[in-house]
Amino acid sequence: PAFVARYFAEGVNAASLRHAPSLVFNAKDALQDRWVRRLCQRHVELPRHTVPSSQAFVIAAMAGMGWGLHPLALIKDQLASGALVELVPRQPLNVPLYWQQARAVSALLEGLTRQVVEAAKAQLAHP
């Protein structure tokens, strides 16, 4: 919340995003750029910190190091407590997830696939 008050007191827009540090997982992480492009309808060059750990990514956001897109399952408790806040409420970036498996038939792999699909249905948003 203090980070939002500091960098987004006038709202979340291209000008404020250009100055607010963002968090990225690695050099290939374009989620923040995609979200900003959709929000602002143009590219905005974002200052960024690289944090290549899911847990550290959340901790960095809570410490006020930057803003970033997090899987809801990782931060639902922090959102509920107010430790983290949404920059723009109800503006998620839904990301399709895919499960790949080898073509070779395996009872063990089939069982794992069923478990992954069941967990995904229970925990993830559906389009």
N, C-alpha and C positions, 0 to 999 in steps of 0.2 A: 504493500500500500504506500509506503514512503517513496518508493521508486516512481510509482505512478503519479503521486503528488508532485514530485520533483520535475519529471520530464513531460508529463502530460496534463499539467494544470489547465492548459488552454484547449485540451482535447487531443485525440489521436488523429494525426493527419500527416501528410508528407513532410511538412516542416519539422514537426516534433519527432517523428520517426527518424529523420536524418541525423538527429543529435542524441537520441537515446540508445545506449549500447544494447545490442541484441545478443542472444546466445545461439550458437550453432553447434551441432554435434561434431561435425567434421567438414572438410572442404566440399564434400558432395551434398551436404545438407542445404537444400533450397526451400525448405518449408516456410521459413520466415519470409523469404523473398516472394514466394507464391502468395502468401496471405496478404502481404503489403500491396502487391500488384493488384490483387482483387479488391482490396479496400480502397486504394487510392486511384485506381484505374491508370497507373503508370509505374514505371520502375523508380524506386527510391534507393539510393546508395546507403546501406545501413552500416554503422559501426558495429563490429562484432567481436565477441570473445568465443574461442573454441573450447568446448567442454565435452570431451569424448567419453562420457559416462552418464547413463540415464539417471542414476541416483545423484551424482554431482551436479547434473543439469538442474534438477529440482532444488538442490541446496543452494546453487549459485543464484537462482531466481529469488529464493527466500532471503538470501543475504543482500539483495539489491544490486547484484552485479550486472544484471541485464534482464531483458524480457525475452520470452521465447514460447514456442508452441510445445505443449506437453501432452502426452496421452492422458486423457481424462482419468483413466484407471490409476495413474500414478499420483495425481494431485487432487482427487476428489475430497480427501480429508482436509487438505490445506485450503481449498476453496471454501469448504463448509465452515472452517474455523476463522476464515478471514486472513490467514497468513499469506495467501496468494489471492489476487483478484484478476478478473478478466479485463484486458485492455478495452475491448469492445464487446459488451455482452451479446451473446447469441450470434457470434460471428466465427463459428468453428471452421477449421479447414479439415474436411473429411478426406482421409487418405485410404485408398483401397489397399487391402492386404491380400497376399497370395500365399498359398501353401503349395510347395513343390514336393514331389516325391519321385523316386526312381521308377522306371517302367517295370522293373523286376517285381514280381508279385511276392509279397512277404506277409504272413499273418501278423507278425509283430508290427510291421509298418502300417498295415491296414488298421490295426487296433490303435496305434498312435494317431493316425489320421482322424479316426472317429473321435478320439478324445480332444484333439485340437479343434475340430469343427464344433463339437459340443461346447467347449469352453468359449470359443469365439462367438457363438450364438448367444450365450449367456452374458458375456461381458462387453461385447463391442456394439457400437451403433450400426444399424442396418439402413441402407439407402432406401 
